[in-house]
Amino acid sequence: FCSHFISVVLLLTVALSSSAAFLEPYDLLYDNAVQAFYSSDYENVVRYMEGALSSCREVRRTKVRCRLRCQDQHPFDDTFSDLRFFDVVLRRAGCMNKCIEEKLGTQSVHKVSEDVVQDFNRRIPYNYLQLAYKKLKQPDKAAAAAHTYFQANPEHVEMGENLEQYKDLEGVNEDHFVDREARPHQHSFTAAVLLYVKGDYEGAIILFEEALAEYYEADVECRALCQGPQRFEGHDHLRYRYSLHELVSDHFTQVLHCEHECVRDLATRPGRLSPMENYLPLHYDYLQFAYFQMDRLEEALQCALTYLLFHEGDEFMTENVDYYRDVLGHDGEPREKAAWYLRRHKQELELLLIGSKTMGVEFTEGNYWSSTGGRDDSNRIPSGTDGWMEYVPISEKSSVAVAAPQQLKEGGPLLYDGVQLVQNSVALNGTQRVLLDHVISEEECAELRHLAHVVTLAGDGYRGRMSPHTPNEKFEGATVLKTLQYGYEGRVPMKSARLFYDISERARRIIESYFLLNSTLHFSYTHLVCRTAITGRQDHRNDLSHPIHADNCLLDPQANECWKEPPAYTYRDYSALLYLNGDFEGGEFIFTEMDAKTVTASVKPRCGRMVGFSSGGENPHGVKAVTSGQRCAVALWFTLDPLFRELERLQADEVIQALDTQSVWGQGLNINPKDEL
């Protein structure tokens, strides 16, 4: 028996070893590439990093292929029962496990951490690759890697400068600047729009049709990827004691949420948080007019009717349909693929159908004129879109472009003795900006830094991500309420916890007074945060500690706009950063133009220094890399809208009030720290 058992174990070991050899895990290859980079072994950087990217793509392809195949082999039928449902679920699971492991090897080997997933989503590997290819004197490949990285990180100042340098290098031409991670449906759509604008309607039609086919294929793949294991926010599955039906329900709720996001994801360009408006219907708008220009009215009518599936009753498209019907002498039908898709995903699509033909222009004989103007129905010509909806004039967009606050004022009293005005908006080359010194003393800085070393946790305020903005630094944070909790529990002096509360209120009052605000400025979020340079990861750095952004809108450097729409914190009106030290290298705070490249002002942190500014698109800002040491600050965001006051701050106010009246000692405190960011 023992010898038989050992033989079985050996056979299993060999089988697992051979199956695992099918594909090396991409997180292991990625780690090897990073280690090679810091050892200046650039050939192995390229070898391992290209291998990691290839492995990642193969894992994705295999999961999509296997899940779709197993769904087809084991469909849910109309005769629904508990036993039948679980039978199909188990058969699908077995089918998928077998299929995936035949291609990839043991699945557990290919489970990667969330940090690695985020790095690949942010295209961090291409940053390493462009530097490695540059060192290996392969500028064409370096240019491609840099371009690929920059597409998803347009706020990256240094990479933008690198791209300009590559353009001037001998042996590098325009064809080398390719996006290696371009999504086929978006690539075809962009190319089609360029041909359309040039008047090459025949070429545009081919590419728009390709873009549609690729879009629907990408949608199927996205939904297939949702079929895997799900995360259950807020649940500890070691203690998860819900019934089987509740567990299954939770799983499929997460799957549905994931699928719901597919429509948004497919319409979102790399490095952007918001999707392109009206993305899918816009294909049919372009096509109907392109087909009209090619005198293919049957197809034009079909595409116009398809557009109306998404925007029922749209005035200008309805007029186009009437025109096509009159000329052809008969009606038509919308495309069945689009009709089927809309029936299945109507609710998801409705969230993105923001733009409509009210933003377009009409094409008349030799003229472009506003769709709001008059028209001569005796010479009726179908209308067509004027190009990227994302770049139509701000006044015509349904998204609100951010403008600077009205009736801007500044120069009010600084309220506290010793606080010194260093630079105003003019000196900082902008609007609604101020730089102050001696807001707090050296002793207060030292006490708050000591407090930070005790109370801050890695990833606090950043959804648990230790390195949210760059893999080369560690971020640790704490809120006012959490600090008071530590003080009440005796883990830090209550005097220190109270100091954090008091100096944040001091900062709020100074900002409110200096900018001469007529209404109360409320806390939106208060965060004690330290960022630390990670040893061994500082050589060759060309990234930022915090990329260029605005605090209440989505910065779009290419369009030179900032869109005040979710997921931005649109309710934030003013921001401030109170620095606790300056004994580190790098870490300068910078203001830029809206192109996220042109630096307009730079601030070197030091104890007691505070920079304050309005939170909108008039003040894009970021932080240069911290290359040595630790940089600590109190970050504050404020709102003029009391509906968006920070909940934890209100709770902290109650705690302080209780402390001041001494009632706390007999009753205990009900403190429930919560990570809001």
C-alpha positions, 0 to 999 in steps of 0.5 A, spaced: 500 500 500 505 504 501 509 503 495 502 504 491 501 511 495 508 513 493 507 512 486 501 515 486 504 521 489 510 521 484 505 521 478 501 527 481 507 531 482 510 529 475 503 531 472 502 537 476 509 539 474 508 538 467 502 542 467 504 548 471 510 548 466 505 550 460 505 558 462 509 561 467 505 566 472 506 573 470 507 576 477 513 571 478 516 574 471 514 581 473 518 580 479 524 578 476 523 583 471 523 589 476 529 585 480 533 585 474 531 593 473 534 594 479 540 590 478 541 594 471 540 587 467 536 590 462 536 584 457 533 580 462 528 586 464 526 586 457 526 578 457 522 577 463 517 583 462 515 581 455 514 574 458 510 577 463 506 581 458 505 575 454 503 571 460 498 576 462 495 576 455 495 568 455 491 567 461 486 572 459 485 569 452 484 562 456 479 564 461 475 567 456 475 561 451 474 556 456 468 560 460 465 561 453 466 554 451 463 551 457 457 556 457 455 553 450 456 546 453 452 547 459 447 552 458 441 554 463 435 551 460 427 553 461 426 548 466 428 551 472 429 547 478 434 547 484 437 541 482 438 543 475 441 549 476 446 547 481 447 541 476 449 546 470 453 550 475 457 544 477 458 542 470 460 549 468 465 549 474 468 542 472 468 544 465 472 551 466 477 548 471 479 542 466 479 547 460 483 552 463 488 547 467 489 544 460 492 550 457 495 554 463 497 549 468 495 549 476 490 555 476 492 557 483 499 558 480 496 564 476 493 567 482 496 574 483 495 580 488 491 586 487 497 590 487 500 586 481 493 587 477 493 594 478 500 595 476 498 592 469 492 596 469 496 602 469 501 599 464 507 600 469 511 594 465 511 599 459 515 604 464 520 599 465 520 597 458 521 604 455 527 605 460 530 598 458 530 599 451 533 606 451 539 603 455 539 597 450 539 602 444 533 600 441 529 607 441 524 604 436 522 599 441 523 604 447 518 609 443 513 604 442 513 602 450 513 610 452 507 611 447 503 605 450 505 607 457 503 615 456 496 613 453 494 610 460 498 616 464 497 622 460 499 626 466 506 623 467 510 629 465 517 626 464 514 621 460 511 626 455 518 629 455 521 622 453 516 622 447 518 628 445 526 626 445 524 620 442 521 624 436 528 627 435 532 621 435 535 618 428 531 611 426 525 613 430 519 615 425 511 616 426 510 609 425 514 607 432 509 610 436 504 605 437 499 603 443 501 596 444 495 595 448 490 598 444 483 595 444 481 593 437 474 596 437 477 603 440 483 603 435 478 602 429 473 607 431 479 612 432 481 611 425 475 611 422 473 618 425 480 620 422 478 618 415 471 621 416 473 628 418 478 627 412 472 626 407 474 619 406 467 616 407 468 609 404 474 608 408 471 610 414 465 605 413 469 599 413 473 601 419 466 603 423 463 596 421 470 593 424 469 597 430 462 595 431 464 587 430 470 588 435 465 592 440 460 586 440 466 581 441 469 585 446 463 585 450 462 578 450 469 577 452 468 582 458 462 578 460 466 572 460 471 574 465 466 576 470 464 569 471 470 567 475 471 568 483 468 574 486 470 579 491 465 580 497 467 587 500 465 587 507 465 579 508 470 575 512 469 568 509 472 564 514 466 566 518 461 566 513 455 563 515 450 564 510 446 559 507 447 556 500 442 560 497 444 566 500 452 565 498 450 563 491 445 570 490 451 574 493 456 571 488 451 572 482 450 579 484 457 580 484 457 577 477 451 582 475 455 588 477 461 586 474 457 585 467 454 592 468 460 595 468 462 592 461 458 597 457 462 603 461 469 599 461 468 598 453 467 606 452 472 608 457 479 610 454 486 608 457 487 613 463 480 616 463 475 615 469 469 617 465 467 613 458 466 617 452 459 619 451 454 616 447 459 611 444 456 605 441 450 609 438 455 614 435 458 609 430 451 608 427 450 616 427 457 616 423 455 610 419 448 613 416 451 619 414 457 616 411 453 611 407 449 617 405 455 620 402 456 614 398 449 614 395 448 607 399 441 609 402 438 602 404 444 602 409 443 609 411 436 608 413 438 602 417 443 605 421 439 611 422 433 607 424 438 603 429 441 610 432 433 611 434 433 605 438 438 608 442 435 615 442 428 614 441 424 621 437 431 624 436 429 630 432 434 630 427 435 623 426 428 622 425 428 627 419 434 623 416 429 617 417 424 621 413 428 623 408 431 616 406 424 613 406 421 619 401 427 617 397 427 610 397 419 609 397 419 604 403 421 603 410 427 599 413 429 595 419 434 597 424 440 592 425 438 586 429 444 585 432 444 592 436 436 591 437 438 584 441 444 588 444 439 593 447 434 589 449 439 585 453 443 591 456 438 597 456 439 599 463 446 599 463 446 603 456 442 608 458 447 610 463 451 612 458 447 615 453 448 622 455 450 625 448 445 626 443 444 629 436 442 636 440 450 636 440 451 635 433 451 640 426 447 639 420 451 638 413 448 642 408 450 644 401 457 647 402 455 649 409 456 647 416 450 651 421 448 650 428 443 645 429 439 650 433 438 655 427 433 655 422 432 650 416 430 650 409 426 644 408 425 644 401 432 643 400 433 637 405 439 634 406 441 629 412 445 631 418 451 628 420 455 628 427 461 633 427 466 628 430 468 626 437 463 628 442 468 628 447 471 635 444 465 639 442 464 646 445 463 646 452 457 650 452 454 645 448 456 639 452 451 636 457 457 634 462 459 641 465 466 643 464 469 646 470 470 654 470 474 658 475 469 660 481 466 667 480 467 673 483 474 671 486 477 674 492 483 673 496 487 677 501 483 676 507 486 676 514 490 670 516 487 670 523 493 667 527 499 671 530 506 669 526 502 666 520 506 669 514 504 670 507 509 668 502 506 668 495 499 669 493 496 667 486 500 672 482 506 670 485 504 663 484 502 664 477 495 662 478 488 664 481 485 662 488 492 660 490 496 661 497 502 659 500 503 661 508 509 659 513 509 658 520 502 656 520 504 651 526 510 651 530 516 646 530 514 643 536 507 642 533 510 639 527 514 634 531 508 632 535 504 630 529 510 626 526 511 622 532 503 621 532 503 619 525 508 614 526 503 611 531 497 611 528 498 611 521 496 605 517 499 603 510 493 604 505 489 608 510 485 613 505 487 609 499 482 603 499 487 599 502 492 600 497 499 601 500 502 604 493 496 607 490 500 612 486 507 609 484 510 603 486 516 606 489 513 609 495 509 607 501 503 611 503 500 611 510 494 615 513 490 616 519 483 620 520 482 625 525 476 620 528 481 614 528 486 618 532 481 620 537 480 613 538 487 611 539 487 617 544 481 615 548 484 608 548 491 610 551 495 608 545 497 615 544 497 622 548 490 625 548 493 631 547 497 629 541 490 627 538 487 633 540 492 637 536 491 634 530 484 636 531 485 643 533 490 644 527 486 642 522 480 647 524 486 652 524 487 651 517 480 651 515 479 658 518 485 661 515 483 658 508 476 661 509 478 668 511 484 669 506 479 667 500 474 672 503 468 666 503 461 669 504 459 662 507 462 657 512 467 652 509 466 645 511 471 639 512 470 634 506 476 630 508 481 630 513 487 626 513 494 625 516 498 622 511 506 620 510 509 617 504 516 614 504 521 612 499 522 605 498 529 603 499 532 600 492 526 602 488 529 609 487 534 608 481 532 611 474 525 614 477 521 618 472 514 618 475 511 622 480 509 621 487 502 623 485 500 624 478 497 631 476 490 632 477 484 636 480 481 635 486 473 636 484 473 634 476 476 629 471 482 632 468 483 631 461 490 634 458 489 632 451 482 636 451 485 641 455 479 641 460 476 638 466 470 635 467 466 636 473 462 629 473 463 623 478 467 619 480 470 626 481 469 629 488 465 634 485 463 637 491 470 639 494 471 647 493 478 648 496 484 644 498 490 645 503 496 641 505 499 643 511 507 640 511 510 637 517 517 636 515 522 638 509 528 633 511 527 628 505 529 628 498 524 630 492 517 631 494 516 638 491 508 640 490 507 643 483 502 647 480 501 646 472 497 648 466 491 644 464 496 640 459 499 637 466 506 638 463 507 646 464 509 647 471 507 654 473 509 654 480 513 649 485 513 649 493 518 645 497 515 643 503 517 644 510 515 644 517 509 649 518 508 651 511 501 650 508 499 651 500 491 652 499 487 653 493 481 652 490 479 645 488 477 646 480 480 645 474 484 652 474 489 648 479 491 642 476 497 639 481 501 634 483 507 631 487 514 630 485 517 623 487 520 622 494 526 619 492 529 619 500 526 619 506 519 620 509 514 626 507 508 628 512 503 632 511 496 634 513 491 634 507 485 637 507 479 638 503 473 643 504 466 644 501 461 650 501 455 645 501 453 642 508 450 636 505 457 634 504 460 635 510 465 629 513 461 624 517 467 623 521 469 630 522 462 631 525 463 625 530 470 628 532 466 634 534 462 630 538 468 627 541 471 633 543 465 636 545 464 631 550 471 631 552 471 639 554 464 637 558 468 631 561 462 627 560 466 622 556 469 619 562 462 616 565 459 614 559 465 611 554 466 613 547 462 611 541 467 611 536 467 608 529 473 610 525 471 609 517 476 609 511 472 614 506 477 615 501 
